[in-house]
Amino acid sequence: MRDHMADNDETWMREAIAAARQKGTSPADTPIAAIIVRDGKALAVAVNETQENCDATAHAEMMAFRQAGKAAGDMDLRGATLYTTLQPCGMCTMASIWAKVGRIVYGAGREDVHKMYFEDRHLDTMDFIHDAWRDDLRIEGGCLTDECAALYYGPDDDVPKEEQGNV
Protein backbone atom coordinates (compact mmCIF):
# COMPACT_ATOMS: atom_id res chain seq x y z
CA MET A 1 0.00 0.00 0.00
CA ARG A 2 1.39 3.41 -0.99
CA ASP A 3 1.89 6.10 1.54
CA HIS A 4 -0.76 8.87 1.31
CA MET A 5 1.90 11.55 1.79
CA ALA A 6 3.98 10.10 -1.07
CA ASP A 7 0.89 10.16 -3.30
CA ASN A 8 0.28 13.81 -2.41
CA ASP A 9 3.95 14.62 -2.99
CA GLU A 10 3.81 13.07 -6.46
CA THR A 11 0.60 14.94 -7.27
CA TRP A 12 2.11 18.29 -6.31
CA MET A 13 5.39 17.49 -8.07
CA ARG A 14 3.48 16.69 -11.24
CA GLU A 15 1.90 20.14 -10.92
CA ALA A 16 5.38 21.64 -10.57
CA ILE A 17 6.62 19.74 -13.63
CA ALA A 18 3.63 21.03 -15.62
CA ALA A 19 4.43 24.60 -14.53
CA ALA A 20 8.09 24.14 -15.49
CA ARG A 21 7.11 22.86 -18.94
CA GLN A 22 5.01 25.98 -19.50
CA LYS A 23 8.26 27.93 -19.27
CA GLY A 24 9.78 25.76 -21.99
CA THR A 25 10.80 22.26 -22.90
CA SER A 26 14.50 22.85 -23.49
CA PRO A 27 17.05 22.96 -20.66
CA ALA A 28 18.16 26.29 -22.19
CA ASP A 29 14.80 27.72 -21.04
CA THR A 30 15.73 27.01 -17.39
CA PRO A 31 12.34 25.41 -16.68
CA ILE A 32 12.54 25.25 -12.90
CA ALA A 33 9.27 25.44 -10.99
CA ALA A 34 8.22 25.60 -7.35
CA ILE A 35 4.90 25.26 -5.56
CA ILE A 36 4.18 26.11 -1.93
CA VAL A 37 1.32 24.13 -0.42
CA ARG A 38 -0.34 24.51 2.96
CA ASP A 39 -3.46 22.77 4.22
CA GLY A 40 -3.89 21.03 0.87
CA LYS A 41 -3.98 24.29 -1.12
CA ALA A 42 -1.37 25.90 -3.34
CA LEU A 43 -0.36 29.28 -1.95
CA ALA A 44 2.00 29.86 -4.88
CA VAL A 45 3.07 28.39 -8.21
CA ALA A 46 6.14 29.97 -9.75
CA VAL A 47 8.85 29.44 -12.32
CA ASN A 48 12.40 30.67 -12.63
CA GLU A 49 12.34 34.30 -13.86
CA THR A 50 16.00 35.30 -13.61
CA GLN A 51 16.46 36.17 -17.29
CA GLU A 52 13.03 37.77 -17.67
CA ASN A 53 13.56 40.03 -14.65
CA CYS A 54 17.33 40.50 -15.02
CA ASP A 55 17.41 39.38 -11.38
CA ALA A 56 19.78 36.69 -10.09
CA THR A 57 17.47 36.17 -7.08
CA ALA A 58 14.34 35.44 -9.15
CA HIS A 59 14.66 31.66 -8.77
CA ALA A 60 11.41 29.70 -8.86
CA GLU A 61 11.53 29.13 -5.10
CA MET A 62 12.14 32.81 -4.36
CA MET A 63 9.28 33.84 -6.63
CA ALA A 64 7.06 31.28 -4.88
CA PHE A 65 8.01 32.66 -1.44
CA ARG A 66 7.09 36.16 -2.59
CA GLN A 67 3.68 34.97 -3.85
CA ALA A 68 2.98 32.75 -0.84
CA GLY A 69 3.81 35.49 1.63
CA LYS A 70 1.31 37.79 -0.05
CA ALA A 71 -1.32 35.03 -0.25
CA ALA A 72 -0.85 34.15 3.43
CA GLY A 73 -0.49 37.75 4.56
CA ASP A 74 2.68 36.76 6.42
CA MET A 75 6.22 35.68 5.61
CA ASP A 76 5.89 32.89 8.21
CA LEU A 77 4.87 29.82 6.25
CA ARG A 78 4.86 27.26 9.06
CA GLY A 79 3.10 24.07 8.08
CA ALA A 80 3.76 24.63 4.37
CA THR A 81 5.64 22.37 1.98
CA LEU A 82 7.86 23.69 -0.79
CA TYR A 83 7.83 21.46 -3.87
CA THR A 84 10.56 22.17 -6.38
CA THR A 85 11.62 20.35 -9.51
CA LEU A 86 15.31 20.83 -8.69
CA GLN A 87 17.13 20.61 -5.36
CA PRO A 88 17.18 24.19 -4.04
CA CYS A 89 20.40 26.15 -4.25
CA GLY A 90 21.94 27.69 -1.14
CA MET A 91 20.00 30.95 -1.46
CA CYS A 92 16.66 29.18 -1.81
CA THR A 93 17.42 26.74 0.99
CA MET A 94 18.27 29.59 3.34
CA ALA A 95 15.08 31.39 2.30
CA SER A 96 13.18 28.20 3.18
CA ILE A 97 14.67 28.34 6.65
CA TRP A 98 13.74 32.00 7.06
CA ALA A 99 10.22 31.43 5.67
CA LYS A 100 9.80 28.62 8.21
CA VAL A 101 8.37 26.05 5.78
CA GLY A 102 8.07 22.63 7.36
CA ARG A 103 9.20 20.51 4.42
CA ILE A 104 11.10 20.81 1.18
CA VAL A 105 10.37 18.13 -1.41
CA TYR A 106 12.46 18.17 -4.56
CA GLY A 107 12.71 16.09 -7.71
CA ALA A 108 16.17 16.12 -9.32
CA GLY A 109 19.21 16.40 -7.06
CA ARG A 110 22.80 17.50 -7.51
CA GLU A 111 23.89 14.12 -8.87
CA ASP A 112 21.07 14.04 -11.45
CA VAL A 113 21.87 17.27 -13.33
CA HIS A 114 24.73 19.37 -14.66
CA LYS A 115 26.95 21.17 -12.14
CA MET A 116 25.83 24.53 -13.56
CA TYR A 117 22.72 24.41 -11.38
CA PHE A 118 24.71 24.67 -8.14
CA GLU A 119 27.02 27.32 -6.82
CA ASP A 120 29.62 25.23 -5.06
CA ARG A 121 31.63 22.07 -5.71
CA HIS A 122 31.42 20.64 -2.21
CA LEU A 123 28.68 22.42 -0.31
CA ASP A 124 25.38 20.58 -0.36
CA THR A 125 22.28 22.51 0.64
CA MET A 126 21.30 19.56 2.80
CA ASP A 127 24.04 20.79 5.15
CA PHE A 128 22.16 24.08 5.62
CA ILE A 129 19.12 22.15 6.84
CA HIS A 130 21.15 19.88 9.13
CA ASP A 131 23.01 22.86 10.61
CA ALA A 132 20.02 25.20 10.96
CA TRP A 133 18.75 26.15 14.40
CA ARG A 134 15.40 24.73 13.37
CA ASP A 135 14.71 21.10 14.01
CA ASP A 136 11.24 21.16 12.45
CA LEU A 137 12.32 21.39 8.80
CA ARG A 138 12.70 18.27 6.68
CA ILE A 139 14.15 18.02 3.19
CA GLU A 140 13.29 15.04 1.03
CA GLY A 141 14.65 14.42 -2.45
CA GLY A 142 13.88 11.97 -5.17
CA CYS A 143 10.23 12.71 -5.86
CA LEU A 144 9.73 11.88 -9.56
CA THR A 145 13.48 12.26 -10.08
CA ASP A 146 13.62 11.01 -13.66
CA GLU A 147 10.79 13.26 -14.86
CA CYS A 148 12.35 16.27 -13.14
CA ALA A 149 15.90 15.53 -14.30
CA ALA A 150 14.67 15.31 -17.90
CA LEU A 151 13.90 19.05 -17.72
CA TYR A 152 17.58 19.96 -17.26
CA TYR A 153 21.01 19.39 -18.67
CA GLY A 154 22.47 16.08 -17.54
CA PRO A 155 25.69 15.64 -15.54
CA ASP A 156 27.76 14.84 -18.64
CA ASP A 157 26.13 17.21 -21.14
CA ASP A 158 28.44 19.65 -22.94
CA VAL A 159 26.74 22.92 -21.99
CA PRO A 160 27.96 26.14 -23.66
CA LYS A 161 29.71 28.40 -21.14
CA GLU A 162 27.34 31.27 -21.92
CA GLU A 163 24.44 29.16 -20.61
CA GLN A 164 26.19 28.33 -17.35
CA GLY A 165 25.22 30.80 -14.65
CA ASN A 166 27.74 29.56 -12.07
CA VAL A 167 30.99 30.05 -14.02
N, C-alpha and C positions, 0 to 999 in steps of 0.2 A: 504494500500500500504506500502510495506517495505521500510525502509530507505536504500538508496544506500550505505551509509557508513557502516551500519550494515551488509549488504550483503558482502561488501569487507572485513570487519573485520572477518566474519565467513569463508570466502574463505581463508584468510591468516592464521587463526587459524587452519583450517583443514590441511593446509600445515605444520604448526608447530606440530600438533598431529601426522601426518605421519612421520615427522622427528624424533619425540620422540620414536615412535614405532620401528623405525629402530635401535634404541639403545637397545631395548628390550621390552618385553611385561609384565615383572614382576616389581612390585614396587622396588624390590631389585636391579634392573638394574639402578635405578635413571633416568628414561627416561624423563628428562626435556629438552624442546627445545625452542629456541627463533629465531625469524626472524626479521630483520630490513628492513623496506620497505620505500622507498622514490620515489616519482613521479611514483608510480605504479610498481616499480621494486624492487626485493629483492636485497639488498646490501649484506646480509649475512643470512645464515641458519646455526645454530649451536646447538649442544647438550651439555649436561653436561659432562665434561671430568675430573672431580676431581680425580677419582680413576686412570684413565688411565695415567694422567700426574703427579700424586702424588702432586697435587696443589690445595689447598683449595680455591683458587680464580678462578678456571677454571669452574665456573658456566656457564650454557648455554648463559645467557645474556652477561657475560664478554667475552666469546669466540666470540659471535656475534659482540660486540663492536670492538674487535680487527680486525675481518674480514672486518667489514663495514668501519672502519677508513682507512684501506688499499685500499679498493675498491673506496672510495670517495676521497682518497688522502688528508684527513683532519680528525682530531678528532671531528670537529664541524659537528654534524649531524642534524642541524636545518631542520625542515620540515619532518623529518623521524618519523615513528611509530615503536615502539618496540612491537612485539607480543610475548607473552610468555605463555606457558601452565600452569604455576604456578605463583601466585603473587610473584613479585620479593622480595628477602630478602633485608635487609638494605644496604648491599654492592652494590648490583645490582641497587637498587633504587638511591643511591647516584651517581653511575656511570652514570645513565641515566640523572641525573641533570647536571653532568660535561660534558657529551657528547652532551647536549643541544637538545635531541630528543624532539619532540613536543607532542607526545602522548605515553602512555604505555597502551596496551590492554592486559589483562590477562584472563585466563580461570578460573582455580580453585583458590579460596582464602583461607585465614587462616582457616575459619570455615569449609571448605570442605575436609580438609586433616589432617593427623596426625601432632601433634605439632613438630615433629622432623624436619620439613622443615623450621622452623623459629627459630631465635636465641634468642628471648626474649618473656617472658610471656605477657607483657603488651604493648610493643612498636609495633605499626602498621606502616608499611612503608608508608601508606597514610599520616601519620603525617610529614614525610620528605618532601613530595610534598607540603603539605599545608604550611609548615614553610620555604620552600626554598625562596630565593630572587627572583626566577623566577616566573612570573605570566602567562607564556605562555606554561606551561606544564600541560597536563591533564592525569589523570590515571583513567581507566575505567575497572572494573572487570565484571565477569559474562558472558564472551563470550564463549559459548559452555561449560559451567561449568561442566555438568555431564560427557561429553566425556573426558574432561581434568582430572577431579577428579578420574575417573576410572583408570588412569595411576598410581596413587599413593596409599599409605596406607591411609586408612580412619581414621577419628578422634578417633574411638574406637578400632582400630586394635591393637592387642598385638604384637608389633614390638620388635624383639630381640635387646637388648641394643647395641650389636656390629654393628648393622645396623643404629643406630641413631647417626648422626654426631653432634648433638647439646648437647649431654650429656657428 
